[in-house]
Amino acid sequence: MSTLVFREARLADVDRCYAIEIEAYEGDEAATREKIATRIAQYSQGFLCLETDGKVIGFINAGCAWDVVMSDEAFKELIGHDPAAPNAVIMSVVLDPAYQGKGYASLLMRPFIDLMKKMDKRTIHLMCKTQHVELYKKMGLSVRQTVRVRPRRYGVA
């Protein structure tokens, strides 16, 4: 039986986390390698890896905000992130596809929630697709429906 290890991400994990991200997410939903590197470098405390046999098989990463704006694309690069802010915003909960459907997401979420509690976070926000809502409900999370709006860009006349 393999031993599962939950640990803070390190810069050496960037390539493996990026590989998992692009395998698990569709198209432009996947974070770029640069965004993952930024998230680890700037807030490794909010980037929890799950590994087995010395190999990262999944991760959760988040930033913190005073005011949560779920459509804020800049926040995904941690622009506006403040580690002292009371609200955690999860940007990815992702597993290597070979490990999906085996309960690892639930196992990963528990220590992440505990970590956020120890860091005195009042809320944890997560954007997810409709088909994943039941998974998060089973983890004991409450669901608040929101609509993701992409900000319009207006030219200046």
N, C-alpha and C positions, 0 to 999 in steps of 0.2 A: 504494500500500500504506500502510495506517495504521500509525502508530508506537504501540506499547504502552508505557505508563508505569506503573511500580509506585511508589506513594508512600504515605506516612503520611496517614491521614485528617485532615481539618480540620473544624471546626464547620460551615463552609459546606457540607459534604457531607451533613449530617444528612438533609435532605429527599430527596435523590437516593438515598441508601442505604436509607432507609425505604421509598421507592417500590419499589426492587428487592426488598427483603425481603418486602413484602406480596404482590408478584407471584409470587415464587418459592416461598414457603412456604405451607402449607395452614393455615387457621384460626388456632388459638391457638399454633401453632408459630412464627409470625412474631413477632419482637421488636417491641415498641411503639416509637414515635418517641422517647419519653422514654428507653427503655433504650439505644437507639442513641446518642442525644445523651450520655448518661451514659458509655457506653463510650468514645466519642471524647474527651470532656472529661477523663476520669480516666486513660485509658490509651491514648492515641493511638499509642504505640509498638507496641502489639499489634493495631492496626487498620490493615491494609494494603489500599489501594484499587488497582484496576486500571482505568486509563482509556485511551481511544483517542479521538483527535481532540478532546481537552479534555472528554470526557464519561466519568463513572464508569460502568463496565459490570459491575463486580463487586467483591467485597471478602471478606476474611477478618477476623474479629475474635476476640480472645482476652483472657483475663485470666490471672493467675498465682496459684497456690495452693501452700501447703506440704503440705496433705493434700487429695487430690482425692476429692471426693464427687460422683459424676456425677448424683445426683438432687437436688442442692442448687439449688432455684429462686432462692434469694436471691443466689447467685453470679452469676446472669445480670444482676443489677443491680450487680455488682462488690462486693457485701457480702462481706467476707472476702478480697478481692483484695489481694495484696501484690506489687508489681513486683519485689521481691527474691527471691520464692519461686522454687524450681527447676523447677516444673511448669507448663507452659502448658496452658490449657484452651480449646480452640476452641469458640466459641459459634455461629458462622455461617461457612459457606463458601458463597457465593451469587453467582450471575450473573444478570444481566438475562435473562429467558427468550429474547430474540432472539439471545443469544450462547451459549446452552447447546448442548452436544453438539459443540462445535468445538475442544475441547482447551484452552480458557481456564482451566478449573479447575486442570488440571495446571500450566499456566504460572504461575498465581497461587500455587499451593502451594509451588513451588520456592523463590522468594525469601522466602516466609514462613518456611519451615524454616531457610533460611540465616540469616535475621534472628534467629530464636529461638536458633540455635547461637551467633551472635555475642553474644547477651545471656546466654550461659551457662545456658540452660535444659536440664535433663537429660532431660525427657520432654515430649511433646506429646500431649495427650488430645483426642479428638474423638468426639462422639456423632453417629451418622448412621443413616439408615434402612438396612434390610437391602439394598435394591436398589442402594445406593451403595457397598457394601463392595468390590466388584470394582474400582471406580474408584480407591479409595484403595490397594488392593493393587497396582494397575498403577503407582501413584506411588511404590511401594517401601515403603509403610508396612505394618507388621505389624498384624494384627487380633486383638484380644482381645475375645471376646464378653462382654458384661455385660448385665444386665437393668436397665432403668430403672424405678425404683420411685418413685412419688409418695408423699411422706411423709403419714401420716395425721395428722389433727388430733384431739386428744383434749380433751374438756372437763374442767375441774377441778371436782370435786364439793366 
